[in-house]
């Protein structure tokens, strides 16, 4: 079992100007907004290049990012190496999402961005990951899922429909708070390109 990272940090009082920049992608702006609301530390699944973890770390949040792909973890580490030492030290990188075992109930916010749930091969493995996330959220903690809407885009490669997401969340002990059609609080419809899902742990 991996050593436990320090995960007791809370949100910074003054996020950096870089993190507040409107030049950031809309999804990253939304995750930063949610981090300001929940505080940290933050658990990120399928972090890949650090597109979410690095802006969060620049803003002062401690992020534990987990990915099953060794190649993705290497690319993430390479991007972290380009950041300041202070930013790099705020991101703790771990492999293997389903077997994740850190301090129980340590995170007020968990993020699966950029269709990360679709990177997981099948329903059972997706459920294992959501179960692991739920174990690591504090009571009242928030999970954010950002996945493509297969109804609108006719997506291939294991699309996830709304009912399937709701069933998996319920099985993990999470309550659906909202489903939006994008990163700017667009109403969700069958034509929405994305499903921005927010769930909470009771």
C-alpha positions in Angstrom: 0.0 0.0 0.0 1.3 3.4 -0.9 2.3 5.9 1.9 -0.5 8.3 2.8 -0.1 11.8 1.5 -0.7 14.8 3.8 -4.3 15.8 3.0 -5.3 18.1 5.7 -5.1 21.4 3.8 -8.0 23.7 3.4 -8.8 26.2 0.7 -6.4 29.2 0.4 -7.8 32.5 1.4 -6.5 34.3 -1.7 -6.3 32.1 -4.8 -3.6 33.3 -7.2 -4.3 35.6 -10.1 -3.2 32.8 -12.5 -6.0 30.6 -11.1 -8.5 33.4 -11.4 -7.7 34.2 -15.1 -10.6 34.0 -17.5 -8.2 32.6 -20.0 -8.6 29.2 -18.3 -10.9 26.7 -20.0 -14.5 26.9 -18.8 -14.4 23.5 -17.2 -11.3 24.4 -15.2 -12.9 27.7 -14.1 -15.9 25.6 -12.9 -13.7 23.2 -10.9 -11.9 26.2 -9.3 -15.2 27.7 -8.4 -16.3 24.4 -6.7 -13.0 24.1 -4.9 -13.5 27.6 -3.4 -16.9 26.4 -2.2 -15.8 23.1 -0.7 -12.1 23.7 0.2 -9.4 21.1 -0.2 -7.7 18.8 -0.4 -9.1 17.6 -3.7 -9.1 14.1 -5.2 -8.8 13.9 -9.0 -9.3 10.7 -11.0 -7.8 10.1 -14.4 -5.7 13.2 -14.1 -3.8 12.6 -17.4 -1.8 15.8 -18.3 -2.7 17.7 -15.2 -5.1 20.1 -17.0 -7.2 20.3 -13.8 -4.7 19.4 -11.1 -2.1 21.9 -12.1 -4.5 25.0 -12.1 -5.9 23.8 -8.8 -2.4 23.5 -7.3 -1.4 27.0 -8.7 -4.4 28.3 -6.8 -3.0 26.9 -3.6 -5.0 23.6 -3.3 -3.5 20.3 -2.5 -4.5 17.7 -5.1 -4.2 13.9 -5.0 -4.4 12.7 -8.6 -4.9 9.1 -9.5 -4.6 7.4 -12.9 -4.4 3.8 -14.1 -2.2 4.7 -17.1 1.5 4.7 -16.5 2.0 6.8 -19.6 -0.5 9.4 -18.4 1.2 9.5 -15.1 4.6 10.1 -16.7 3.2 12.9 -18.9 1.6 14.5 -15.8 4.9 14.3 -13.9 6.7 15.9 -16.9 4.2 18.8 -16.8 4.6 19.1 -13.0 8.4 19.3 -13.4 7.8 22.5 -15.5 5.9 24.1 -12.7 7.4 25.9 -9.6 8.6 23.7 -6.8 5.7 25.0 -4.6 3.1 24.0 -7.2 4.7 20.6 -7.8 4.7 19.8 -4.1 0.9 20.3 -3.9 0.2 17.5 -6.4 0.5 13.9 -5.1 0.4 11.3 -7.9 -0.9 7.8 -7.4 -1.7 4.8 -9.6 -4.7 2.5 -9.5 -8.1 4.1 -8.9 -10.2 1.1 -7.9 -7.7 0.0 -5.1 -7.3 3.6 -3.8 -6.9 3.5 -0.1 -5.8 6.7 1.7 -7.1 8.3 4.8 -10.8 7.5 4.9 -13.2 10.4 4.4 -10.4 12.9 3.8 -11.7 14.9 0.7 -14.4 17.5 0.5 -14.2 17.4 -3.4 -13.5 14.8 -6.0 -13.3 15.4 -9.7 -13.5 13.2 -12.8 -13.1 15.6 -15.7 -12.9 15.3 -19.5 -14.8 12.0 -19.9 -12.6 10.3 -17.4 -15.3 7.8 -16.5 -15.2 6.6 -20.1 -11.6 5.6 -19.7 -12.7 2.8 -17.4 -13.4 -0.4 -19.4 -16.7 -1.7 -18.0 -19.6 -1.1 -15.7 -18.2 -3.2 -12.8 -14.9 -1.3 -12.8 -16.6 2.0 -13.0 -18.7 1.1 -10.0 -15.5 0.1 -8.1 -14.0 3.5 -8.8 -17.1 5.3 -7.7 -17.3 3.2 -4.5 -13.6 4.1 -3.8 -14.3 7.8 -4.3 -17.3 7.7 -2.0 -15.2 6.0 0.7 -12.8 8.9 0.5 -15.3 11.8 0.6 -16.1 13.5 3.8 -19.8 13.6 4.8 -21.3 16.2 2.6 -18.4 15.9 0.2 -19.0 16.6 -3.5 -18.2 14.5 -6.6 -18.1 16.1 -10.0 -18.4 14.0 -13.2 -18.0 15.6 -16.6 -18.9 13.1 -19.4 -20.1 13.4 -23.0 -23.8 13.0 -23.6 -24.0 10.0 -26.0 -27.6 10.7 -26.9 -26.6 14.0 -28.5 -23.2 13.0 -30.0 -23.8 9.3 -30.8 -20.5 8.6 -28.9 -18.8 5.3 -29.3 -16.4 3.5 -26.8 -18.7 2.7 -24.0 -21.0 5.8 -23.6 -22.7 6.3 -20.2 -26.3 7.2 -20.2 -27.9 9.3 -17.4 -29.8 6.4 -15.9 -26.6 4.3 -15.6 -24.8 7.2 -13.9 -27.7 7.6 -11.4 -27.7 3.9 -10.6 -23.9 3.8 -10.1 -24.0 6.9 -7.8 -26.8 5.4 -5.8 -25.0 2.1 -5.4 -21.9 4.0 -4.2 -23.9 5.8 -1.5 -23.9 9.2 -3.3 -27.0 11.4 -3.9 -27.4 13.1 -7.3 -27.5 16.9 -6.7 -27.7 18.1 -10.3 -27.1 17.3 -13.9 -26.3 20.3 -16.2 -25.7 20.5 -19.9 -22.2 22.1 -19.7 -19.8 24.1 -17.6 -21.8 27.3 -17.5 -24.9 25.8 -15.8 -26.7 25.2 -19.1 -29.9 23.2 -18.5 -29.5 19.6 -19.4 -31.4 18.3 -22.4 -31.1 15.4 -24.8 -29.2 17.7 -27.1 -26.7 18.8 -24.5 -23.1 17.9 -25.6 -22.0 17.2 -22.0 -23.4 15.9 -18.8 -21.9 17.9 -15.8 -22.9 15.8 -12.9 -22.7 16.8 -9.2 -23.3 14.3 -6.5 -22.9 14.5 -2.7 -22.1 12.0 0.1 -24.7 12.0 2.9 
